[in-house]
Every structure is written in C-alpha cells, then in structure tokens.
Amino acid sequence: MKKENILHAIFSSKKNRLSIGAIIFFIAVLAVLNMILDPYQMRIFNLCGIYVILALSLNLINGFVGLFSLGHAGFMAVGAYTCALLTMSKDMKEMNFFLEPIVPWLSNVQLPFWSGLIIAGVMAAVVGALIGAPVLRLKDDYLAIATLGFGEIIRVIFTNTQRITNGALGIKGLPDTVNIWWTWGIALFTIVFMILLVNSSYGRAFKAIREDEIAAEAMGINLFKHKLMGFIIGSFFAGVGGALLAHLMGTIDPLMFRFLLTFNIVLIVVLGGIGSITGSVISAVVITIAMEFLRILDGKMVIGSLVINGIPGTRMVVFSALLMLVILFYQKGLMGTKEFSWDWVFSLKMKAVKLFRK
C-alpha cells in the first residue's frame, strides 16, 4: 500500500510526469546519438558528460556549501588510479610495471568496471574525509591554498610510488569500457542526485552555511558536519569522474592531474553560475565543445585562395576573450543561482499563447 501511495504521489504531479518524460526522451536521444555520431564526435560527447559530473561535484562544494576548494584534481587522480589498477588484467599490469614489479596484493586483482567505479568513488571520498577533517576549519583563501596543497601532495605521492602507480611513467592500456551509456548515465544520475540533495533539508543547511555561517550556527546547524558531508560527496563524484576520464583516455599519468585540470573545472562552474546545477550542465557542454571547435585556429586555415598559418595557442586567446565578454555582461555566470523550472516553461507558453491571440 505504501508503495502504491509513493507511485501515486510521483505520477499525480504534472511536473513530476514532465520530468520523467524528459528523462525518457533524453535516453532516446542518447540511443540515436550512439548510432549516428562518429568516433571523434562520440569522444567529445563523452567528455561533455564527464565534465558535467566533475562540474556538479565541484559546484556542490564551492557553490552550495560555500567552500573555496582547489584540490579537485587530486580526488580525480585517486579515482582514476584506483579504477585503473582494479580493472586492468594481470598481463597488462606486467607490461606497464617493467621497471619495478607491482605490489603482490594488486597484481592478480581484476574487477568489473562498475565495481571499480564505485570503489574509486569511495576511495576518493575517504581521502576527502581525511583531508577535509583538518582543512575545513580554515576559511576563504586559507582553505583554497590548503586544498590546492593537498591536491599537489596527492599528485607527488602518485609520482613517487613506483610499485603502486608506476610513478611518472603512468599507466597505459586501460580497458576500453567507457561509452555513452556510462558517461551520460552517470551524469544523469549525478544531476538527479544533486537536485534531490539541494532541495532536501541538507541542501537548505548547505545554502544557509554559504550565506552566513554565524546565522546558520545560531539556527542549530552543525557547521563542521555539513561542510565535511558536502566535501565528501563532492570528492566521491570527483573520483567517479576521474575514473571515467582515465578509461576514456586509455592512459593516465600524474601530470594529467595538475592544477590546470582543477582550473578548467572551476572555469566551467563560474561561467555556468556558482550555485546553479542547470548552469554547470550547460556550461560543461558548451565549453567542452567550444574548446574543440576553436582548435582549428591553432592549425593552417584555407579560406578560398587565402592561406592562414595558425599560431599554437590562438584558440586559448580567443576562448579567454570570449569568457571575459561573458563575465563582463553576466557577472554571476550564465544562470547565476537560477535553475531550470517547469514553471518557467509554462510562463513562456502562456506568453506565446497571448502573443499569438493578439
């Protein structure tokens, strides 16, 4: 009876029915894209899904809890290496670890990809908890510097643990298991999870801490508990995103997880709107595609009889200029703190109907 009541409550709401219909439609679109996209386009589209996961995980920490964290690349590295070492075959591990053999307790381990993803997220969450416990007592710039330092510490540790991570040589030949269903399936799950979390009592507590810690504490909110919770959840999804990125690329090394990677994700979050799930999703897709589209500026361009020799780095100059224009006119990002709402769609529909009648 209780199950029937829950289903009735879900499907009785028009907005819920529309949301479920939108999810089904999106899955159908994924099925079509899976058939028509070529390998290069599919790779870019998968990257979009991975960056959606990473942007939402960082936006939870920076945008909703109000913590200025810059150590996201470190958690991605933990997830990437964990999943890689757990899913690779014994023969492939022996091929990679030729300078020094891999530690015995990892040499014969080979798990399914889905279990490797979960363990990767859990390991990143554990590292997030260990780092967050001492660091989250700091605020603002001090917190940013501390998390940045811990992210670099993780990278340096991975560079120097030859028998576990293969050191600076990195790991190659990762199983080619990532596809559109893995990347966008987990991205869709992340979006739904973040919406439910932000709209829950925990999400309201996160926003209260972000707006005014003193007032939030006066209302009985445990600051450290909620900050650590947000940090751990964000770290978990960062680990999952890092694992997906590693298997999409097929190879990983410590240099992949420098501060520049965190900077790219921060850029997506800021451009989309700090504290907006919708903004992070839109920004992740737009920026990932734009970065690839502008790559033509770095090479030779032929326009009729005119040949323009590209200058390496031109796309980054143009891209940075476009970002500056966006920030100048949209200082809070494309969405600010606003979210997509069916009420907004209904209001547009009403305006269109009134305009048509006139």
TIKE-897392 format. One record per residue (C-alpha): chain; residue number from 1; x, y, z. Coordinates in steps of 0.05 Angstrom, whole numbers, plus 5000, padded with zeros to 4 digits. Layout:
{"A", NUM, {X, Y, Z}};
...
***
This chain:
{"A", 1, {5000, 5000, 5000}};
{"A", 2, {5056, 5047, 5017}};
{"A", 3, {5090, 5032, 4950}};
{"A", 4, {5025, 5049, 4914}};
{"A", 5, {5020, 5115, 4953}};
{"A", 6, {5091, 5134, 4933}};
{"A", 7, {5079, 5118, 4860}};
{"A", 8, {5013, 5157, 4862}};
{"A", 9, {5048, 5217, 4894}};
{"A", 10, {5102, 5215, 4839}};
{"A", 11, {5056, 5209, 4779}};
{"A", 12, {4999, 5253, 4805}};
{"A", 13, {5043, 5315, 4799}};
{"A", 14, {5045, 5345, 4729}};
{"A", 15, {5116, 5369, 4739}};
{"A", 16, {5139, 5300, 4760}};
{"A", 17, {5107, 5269, 4699}};
{"A", 18, {5141, 5320, 4655}};
{"A", 19, {5208, 5307, 4688}};
{"A", 20, {5201, 5232, 4679}};
{"A", 21, {5181, 5243, 4606}};
{"A", 22, {5242, 5288, 4596}};
{"A", 23, {5288, 5235, 4624}};
{"A", 24, {5257, 5182, 4577}};
{"A", 25, {5264, 5229, 4518}};
{"A", 26, {5337, 5243, 4536}};
{"A", 27, {5352, 5168, 4539}};
{"A", 28, {5320, 5161, 4470}};
{"A", 29, {5364, 5218, 4444}};
{"A", 30, {5426, 5182, 4472}};
{"A", 31, {5406, 5119, 4435}};
{"A", 32, {5401, 5159, 4369}};
{"A", 33, {5467, 5195, 4381}};
{"A", 34, {5500, 5129, 4397}};
{"A", 35, {5483, 5106, 4326}};
{"A", 36, {5498, 5169, 4286}};
{"A", 37, {5560, 5201, 4318}};
{"A", 38, {5628, 5183, 4291}};
{"A", 39, {5685, 5162, 4339}};
{"A", 40, {5713, 5233, 4345}};
{"A", 41, {5644, 5265, 4358}};
{"A", 42, {5628, 5209, 4407}};
{"A", 43, {5692, 5222, 4445}};
{"A", 44, {5675, 5296, 4452}};
{"A", 45, {5604, 5280, 4473}};
{"A", 46, {5630, 5231, 4526}};
{"A", 47, {5678, 5285, 4551}};
{"A", 48, {5617, 5331, 4558}};
{"A", 49, {5584, 5280, 4603}};
{"A", 50, {5646, 5271, 4646}};
{"A", 51, {5655, 5346, 4654}};
{"A", 52, {5582, 5352, 4675}};
{"A", 53, {5597, 5303, 4732}};
{"A", 54, {5660, 5340, 4752}};
{"A", 55, {5628, 5409, 4748}};
{"A", 56, {5569, 5387, 4792}};
{"A", 57, {5616, 5355, 4843}};
{"A", 58, {5657, 5419, 4849}};
{"A", 59, {5595, 5464, 4848}};
{"A", 60, {5567, 5426, 4908}};
{"A", 61, {5630, 5444, 4948}};
{"A", 62, {5642, 5514, 4922}};
{"A", 63, {5573, 5536, 4902}};
{"A", 64, {5524, 5506, 4951}};
{"A", 65, {5566, 5495, 5014}};
{"A", 66, {5608, 5558, 5000}};
{"A", 67, {5677, 5526, 5008}};
{"A", 68, {5732, 5551, 4963}};
{"A", 69, {5766, 5485, 4945}};
{"A", 70, {5821, 5479, 4893}};
{"A", 71, {5842, 5407, 4904}};
{"A", 72, {5792, 5373, 4857}};
{"A", 73, {5846, 5345, 4811}};
{"A", 74, {5875, 5306, 4870}};
{"A", 75, {5809, 5269, 4882}};
{"A", 76, {5803, 5255, 4808}};
{"A", 77, {5873, 5225, 4809}};
{"A", 78, {5853, 5179, 4867}};
{"A", 79, {5792, 5155, 4830}};
{"A", 80, {5829, 5147, 4764}};
{"A", 81, {5886, 5105, 4792}};
{"A", 82, {5841, 5064, 4837}};
{"A", 83, {5794, 5044, 4780}};
{"A", 84, {5852, 5032, 4732}};
{"A", 85, {5890, 4986, 4779}};
{"A", 86, {5828, 4947, 4798}};
{"A", 87, {5802, 4935, 4727}};
{"A", 88, {5867, 4921, 4688}};
{"A", 89, {5886, 4849, 4671}};
{"A", 90, {5947, 4816, 4702}};
{"A", 91, {5984, 4814, 4635}};
{"A", 92, {5972, 4888, 4623}};
{"A", 93, {5998, 4905, 4692}};
{"A", 94, {6062, 4865, 4679}};
{"A", 95, {6072, 4903, 4613}};
{"A", 96, {6065, 4971, 4649}};
{"A", 97, {6106, 4955, 4711}};
{"A", 98, {6172, 4936, 4676}};
{"A", 99, {6219, 4979, 4719}};
{"A", 100, {6194, 4952, 4785}};
{"A", 101, {6140, 4898, 4793}};
{"A", 102, {6072, 4918, 4820}};
{"A", 103, {6058, 4902, 4893}};
{"A", 104, {6033, 4830, 4901}};
{"A", 105, {5965, 4847, 4930}};
{"A", 106, {5947, 4885, 4866}};
{"A", 107, {5978, 4840, 4813}};
{"A", 108, {5922, 4789, 4808}};
{"A", 109, {5862, 4835, 4821}};
{"A", 110, {5814, 4847, 4763}};
{"A", 111, {5744, 4871, 4779}};
{"A", 112, {5685, 4890, 4734}};
{"A", 113, {5684, 4963, 4712}};
{"A", 114, {5622, 4981, 4751}};
{"A", 115, {5652, 4957, 4817}};
{"A", 116, {5718, 4992, 4801}};
{"A", 117, {5679, 5057, 4792}};
{"A", 118, {5644, 5050, 4859}};
{"A", 119, {5708, 5034, 4895}};
{"A", 120, {5742, 5093, 4860}};
{"A", 121, {5689, 5140, 4886}};
{"A", 122, {5693, 5111, 4956}};
{"A", 123, {5769, 5117, 4958}};
{"A", 124, {5764, 5190, 4935}};
{"A", 125, {5711, 5202, 4988}};
{"A", 126, {5756, 5171, 5042}};
{"A", 127, {5814, 5215, 5020}};
{"A", 128, {5766, 5274, 5020}};
{"A", 129, {5746, 5258, 5091}};
{"A", 130, {5819, 5252, 5114}};
{"A", 131, {5836, 5319, 5081}};
{"A", 132, {5772, 5354, 5100}};
{"A", 133, {5775, 5338, 5174}};
{"A", 134, {5834, 5385, 5188}};
{"A", 135, {5827, 5432, 5128}};
{"A", 136, {5753, 5451, 5134}};
{"A", 137, {5766, 5490, 5198}};
{"A", 138, {5800, 5542, 5154}};
{"A", 139, {5763, 5594, 5113}};
{"A", 140, {5766, 5631, 5047}};
{"A", 141, {5836, 5639, 5017}};
{"A", 142, {5869, 5596, 5070}};
{"A", 143, {5822, 5538, 5053}};
{"A", 144, {5836, 5547, 4979}};
{"A", 145, {5912, 5545, 4990}};
{"A", 146, {5907, 5485, 5036}};
{"A", 147, {5864, 5444, 4988}};
{"A", 148, {5909, 5463, 4930}};
{"A", 149, {5969, 5440, 4970}};
{"A", 150, {5936, 5373, 4987}};
{"A", 151, {5919, 5363, 4914}};
{"A", 152, {5992, 5373, 4895}};
{"A", 153, {6013, 5327, 4952}};
{"A", 154, {5969, 5271, 4923}};
{"A", 155, {6000, 5281, 4854}};
{"A", 156, {6071, 5279, 4882}};
{"A", 157, {6055, 5216, 4922}};
{"A", 158, {6030, 5182, 4859}};
{"A", 159, {6093, 5203, 4822}};
{"A", 160, {6137, 5171, 4874}};
{"A", 161, {6100, 5106, 4889}};
{"A", 162, {6131, 5066, 4832}};
{"A", 163, {6105, 4997, 4854}};
{"A", 164, {6033, 5020, 4861}};
{"A", 165, {6021, 5075, 4809}};
{"A", 166, {6081, 5062, 4763}};
{"A", 167, {6107, 5131, 4781}};
{"A", 168, {6120, 5183, 4727}};
{"A", 169, {6113, 5130, 4673}};
{"A", 170, {6039, 5127, 4684}};
{"A", 171, {5992, 5070, 4665}};
{"A", 172, {5973, 5053, 4594}};
{"A", 173, {5925, 5004, 4561}};
{"A", 174, {5865, 5015, 4607}};
{"A", 175, {5804, 4974, 4588}};
{"A", 176, {5762, 5008, 4535}};
{"A", 177, {5696, 5003, 4572}};
{"A", 178, {5672, 5075, 4573}};
{"A", 179, {5615, 5091, 4526}};
{"A", 180, {5557, 5140, 4520}};
{"A", 181, {5515, 5100, 4570}};
{"A", 182, {5568, 5101, 4624}};
{"A", 183, {5585, 5175, 4618}};
{"A", 184, {5516, 5204, 4608}};
{"A", 185, {5481, 5151, 4650}};
{"A", 186, {5524, 5171, 4710}};
{"A", 187, {5518, 5245, 4691}};
{"A", 188, {5442, 5238, 4691}};
{"A", 189, {5445, 5202, 4759}};
{"A", 190, {5490, 5258, 4786}};
{"A", 191, {5442, 5312, 4762}};
{"A", 192, {5382, 5278, 4794}};
{"A", 193, {5421, 5264, 4858}};
{"A", 194, {5444, 5337, 4864}};
{"A", 195, {5374, 5363, 4852}};
{"A", 196, {5346, 5318, 4907}};
{"A", 197, {5403, 5335, 4954}};
{"A", 198, {5399, 5410, 4944}};
{"A", 199, {5324, 5410, 4954}};
{"A", 200, {5329, 5368, 5018}};
{"A", 201, {5340, 5392, 5089}};
{"A", 202, {5415, 5380, 5080}};
{"A", 203, {5414, 5424, 5018}};
{"A", 204, {5379, 5480, 5055}};
{"A", 205, {5432, 5473, 5110}};
{"A", 206, {5487, 5478, 5058}};
{"A", 207, {5457, 5542, 5030}};
{"A", 208, {5449, 5572, 5099}};
{"A", 209, {5523, 5559, 5114}};
{"A", 210, {5541, 5590, 5047}};
{"A", 211, {5501, 5653, 5061}};
{"A", 212, {5520, 5665, 5134}};
{"A", 213, {5557, 5615, 5178}};
{"A", 214, {5543, 5652, 5243}};
{"A", 215, {5468, 5655, 5229}};
{"A", 216, {5468, 5582, 5207}};
{"A", 217, {5503, 5560, 5271}};
{"A", 218, {5454, 5602, 5313}};
{"A", 219, {5398, 5563, 5280}};
{"A", 220, {5428, 5498, 5305}};
{"A", 221, {5464, 5475, 5242}};
{"A", 222, {5528, 5435, 5256}};
{"A", 223, {5577, 5473, 5211}};
{"A", 224, {5633, 5422, 5211}};
{"A", 225, {5587, 5362, 5200}};
{"A", 226, {5553, 5393, 5140}};
{"A", 227, {5616, 5421, 5109}};
{"A", 228, {5650, 5353, 5115}};
{"A", 229, {5589, 5319, 5086}};
{"A", 230, {5588, 5365, 5025}};
{"A", 231, {5663, 5357, 5016}};
{"A", 232, {5659, 5280, 5019}};
{"A", 233, {5601, 5276, 4970}};
{"A", 234, {5637, 5323, 4922}};
{"A", 235, {5700, 5282, 4928}};
{"A", 236, {5662, 5218, 4914}};
{"A", 237, {5634, 5244, 4848}};
{"A", 238, {5703, 5274, 4831}};
{"A", 239, {5733, 5204, 4839}};
{"A", 240, {5680, 5174, 4794}};
{"A", 241, {5691, 5228, 4742}};
{"A", 242, {5766, 5218, 4745}};
{"A", 243, {5757, 5143, 4735}};
{"A", 244, {5713, 5154, 4674}};
{"A", 245, {5762, 5204, 4645}};
{"A", 246, {5820, 5156, 4654}};
{"A", 247, {5785, 5099, 4618}};
{"A", 248, {5761, 5145, 4563}};
{"A", 249, {5833, 5168, 4550}};
{"A", 250, {5861, 5098, 4558}};
{"A", 251, {5923, 5123, 4594}};
{"A", 252, {5939, 5164, 4656}};
{"A", 253, {6000, 5195, 4688}};
{"A", 254, {6009, 5243, 4747}};
{"A", 255, {6019, 5304, 4701}};
{"A", 256, {5946, 5297, 4679}};
{"A", 257, {5923, 5318, 4748}};
{"A", 258, {5958, 5384, 4756}};
{"A", 259, {5924, 5448, 4780}};
{"A", 260, {5906, 5465, 4708}};
{"A", 261, {5854, 5410, 4709}};
{"A", 262, {5821, 5439, 4771}};
{"A", 263, {5824, 5508, 4739}};
{"A", 264, {5785, 5482, 4678}};
{"A", 265, {5730, 5455, 4723}};
{"A", 266, {5728, 5519, 4765}};
{"A", 267, {5721, 5557, 4699}};
{"A", 268, {5661, 5515, 4679}};
{"A", 269, {5628, 5526, 4747}};
{"A", 270, {5640, 5601, 4748}};
{"A", 271, {5617, 5610, 4676}};
{"A", 272, {5553, 5570, 4688}};
{"A", 273, {5537, 5603, 4754}};
{"A", 274, {5563, 5586, 4823}};
{"A", 275, {5505, 5552, 4858}};
{"A", 276, {5467, 5531, 4796}};
{"A", 277, {5460, 5458, 4774}};
{"A", 278, {5430, 5479, 4708}};
{"A", 279, {5486, 5528, 4695}};
{"A", 280, {5540, 5475, 4708}};
{"A", 281, {5508, 5426, 4660}};
{"A", 282, {5501, 5478, 4604}};
{"A", 283, {5570, 5507, 4616}};
{"A", 284, {5604, 5439, 4616}};
{"A", 285, {5574, 5420, 4549}};
{"A", 286, {5585, 5489, 4516}};
{"A", 287, {5657, 5497, 4540}};
{"A", 288, {5678, 5426, 4522}};
{"A", 289, {5650, 5433, 4451}};
{"A", 290, {5676, 5504, 4442}};
{"A", 291, {5747, 5484, 4462}};
{"A", 292, {5747, 5431, 4408}};
{"A", 293, {5714, 5475, 4356}};
{"A", 294, {5765, 5530, 4366}};
{"A", 295, {5822, 5481, 4356}};
{"A", 296, {5820, 5499, 4282}};
{"A", 297, {5852, 5566, 4300}};
{"A", 298, {5917, 5531, 4320}};
{"A", 299, {5927, 5498, 4251}};
{"A", 300, {5930, 5521, 4180}};
{"A", 301, {5865, 5550, 4153}};
{"A", 302, {5848, 5555, 4079}};
{"A", 303, {5794, 5606, 4061}};
{"A", 304, {5788, 5606, 3985}};
{"A", 305, {5855, 5627, 3958}};
{"A", 306, {5876, 5655, 4026}};
{"A", 307, {5920, 5611, 4069}};
{"A", 308, {5928, 5630, 4143}};
{"A", 309, {5982, 5595, 4183}};
{"A", 310, {5956, 5582, 4252}};
{"A", 311, {5994, 5601, 4315}};
{"A", 312, {5993, 5549, 4370}};
{"A", 313, {5954, 5575, 4430}};
{"A", 314, {5909, 5621, 4389}};
{"A", 315, {5847, 5583, 4409}};
{"A", 316, {5861, 5595, 4483}};
{"A", 317, {5869, 5670, 4470}};
{"A", 318, {5803, 5673, 4432}};
{"A", 319, {5769, 5629, 4484}};
{"A", 320, {5794, 5672, 4541}};
{"A", 321, {5770, 5735, 4506}};
{"A", 322, {5701, 5704, 4497}};
{"A", 323, {5699, 5685, 4571}};
{"A", 324, {5718, 5756, 4591}};
{"A", 325, {5659, 5783, 4550}};
{"A", 326, {5612, 5734, 4583}};
{"A", 327, {5637, 5751, 4653}};
{"A", 328, {5632, 5826, 4638}};
{"A", 329, {5559, 5821, 4618}};
{"A", 330, {5540, 5762, 4664}};
{"A", 331, {5580, 5773, 4727}};
{"A", 332, {5545, 5717, 4764}};
{"A", 333, {5552, 5669, 4705}};
{"A", 334, {5502, 5648, 4653}};
{"A", 335, {5450, 5624, 4703}};
{"A", 336, {5472, 5657, 4768}};
{"A", 337, {5436, 5617, 4821}};
{"A", 338, {5375, 5604, 4778}};
{"A", 339, {5352, 5535, 4758}};
{"A", 340, {5310, 5506, 4702}};
{"A", 341, {5238, 5502, 4724}};
{"A", 342, {5174, 5476, 4690}};
{"A", 343, {5140, 5539, 4716}};
{"A", 344, {5187, 5579, 4671}};
{"A", 345, {5166, 5536, 4612}};
{"A", 346, {5093, 5545, 4629}};
{"A", 347, {5101, 5620, 4633}};
{"A", 348, {5135, 5622, 4565}};
{"A", 349, {5078, 5580, 4537}};
{"A", 350, {5026, 5629, 4565}};
{"A", 351, {5063, 5689, 4537}};
{"A", 352, {5067, 5655, 4469}};
{"A", 353, {4992, 5639, 4470}};
{"A", 354, {4975, 5712, 4488}};
{"A", 355, {5021, 5738, 4433}};
{"A", 356, {4990, 5690, 4382}};
{"A", 357, {4920, 5713, 4401}};
{"A", 358, {4938, 5785, 4390}};
***
